[in-house]
Amino acid sequence: HVFGLVPLILKIQSAAKAQLDESLAARRRGRGRRVLDRLPLLEIYGPPGLYNFINMSIALSCSKINYLDMHIIELVGGRNGLGPTALSRKKSVFLQRYPEIDTPGIRRVFLEANEDQVWI
């Protein structure tokens, strides 16, 4: 369900932060392995507009993504084209970029369907 996606992301981030804190504490005590070189990567695949939905939800809830690198991969092409407005030949609002809601640490990636209408 799309409305549970942002709380799930924040819960995953909370777990990533706890793991990082535990790793840092163990290292200070001299018993830990090396600390993570980079933040954990979370990839989310979904329809066009998912990037804007997640960024808007995070902005409106005053949340931050500090302990994850996220790639939101939007599946474009296929039978439905570039979202619901593709059939009417209007510019798709789902694919537009809204810089005022961009969240650091979240990257948008488009994945095009191949000629068989399959995303690989």
C-alpha positions in Angstrom: 0.0 0.0 0.0 1.5 3.3 -1.0 0.6 5.2 2.2 2.7 2.8 4.2 5.8 3.2 2.1 7.2 6.3 3.8 6.8 4.9 7.3 8.5 1.7 6.2 11.4 3.8 4.7 11.7 5.7 8.0 11.7 2.4 10.0 14.4 0.9 7.7 16.4 4.1 8.2 16.0 3.8 12.0 17.4 0.2 11.8 20.4 1.4 9.7 21.1 4.2 12.2 21.0 1.7 15.1 23.4 -0.6 13.2 25.8 2.3 12.5 25.7 3.4 16.2 26.4 -0.1 17.4 29.3 -0.4 15.0 30.8 2.9 16.1 30.4 2.0 19.8 32.1 -1.4 19.3 34.9 0.3 17.4 35.5 2.8 20.3 35.7 -0.1 22.7 38.3 -1.7 20.4 36.3 -4.7 19.6 34.5 -3.7 16.5 35.2 -4.3 12.9 35.5 -1.4 10.6 32.7 1.1 10.3 30.6 1.1 7.1 32.3 2.9 4.2 29.0 4.2 2.9 25.3 4.3 3.8 23.1 1.3 3.1 21.4 1.5 -0.3 17.6 1.1 -0.5 16.2 0.6 -4.0 12.4 1.0 -4.5 10.8 0.1 -7.9 7.5 1.6 -8.8 5.3 3.5 -11.3 6.0 7.0 -12.6 5.3 9.6 -9.9 6.6 7.4 -7.0 9.7 9.7 -6.6 7.5 12.8 -6.3 5.1 11.1 -3.9 7.9 9.9 -1.6 9.7 13.3 -1.6 6.4 15.2 -1.0 5.5 12.9 1.9 8.9 13.2 3.5 8.8 17.0 3.0 5.3 17.4 4.5 6.1 15.2 7.5 9.3 17.2 8.2 11.3 13.9 8.1 14.8 13.5 6.9 16.7 10.7 5.2 20.2 10.8 6.8 21.2 7.2 7.2 20.2 5.7 3.8 21.1 6.2 0.2 17.9 5.7 -1.8 17.3 5.0 -5.4 13.7 5.3 -6.6 13.5 3.5 -9.9 10.4 4.5 -11.9 9.3 1.9 -14.5 8.4 3.9 -17.6 7.3 2.8 -21.0 5.3 -0.4 -21.3 1.6 -0.5 -22.0 0.7 2.6 -20.0 3.4 4.8 -21.5 4.7 7.4 -19.1 1.8 7.5 -16.7 -1.9 8.2 -16.9 -1.5 11.4 -19.0 0.6 9.8 -21.7 -2.6 8.8 -23.6 -3.8 12.4 -23.8 -0.4 13.6 -25.2 -0.1 16.1 -22.3 3.2 16.5 -20.5 3.2 14.0 -17.7 3.1 15.6 -14.3 4.3 12.3 -12.9 7.7 12.7 -14.6 8.3 16.3 -13.8 11.0 17.4 -11.4 9.9 19.6 -8.5 13.1 21.0 -6.9 11.3 22.4 -3.9 10.6 18.9 -2.6 13.9 17.2 -3.5 15.4 15.3 -0.6 19.2 14.8 -0.3 20.1 11.2 -0.4 17.3 10.2 -2.7 18.1 9.7 -6.4 15.6 9.2 -9.2 16.3 6.6 -11.9 14.1 5.8 -14.9 14.0 2.3 -16.2 12.6 2.0 -19.7 10.7 -1.1 -20.9 12.3 -3.0 -23.8 10.6 -3.8 -27.1 8.8 -6.7 -25.5 7.3 -4.4 -22.9 9.4 -5.9 -20.1 11.7 -4.1 -17.6 15.0 -5.8 -17.3 
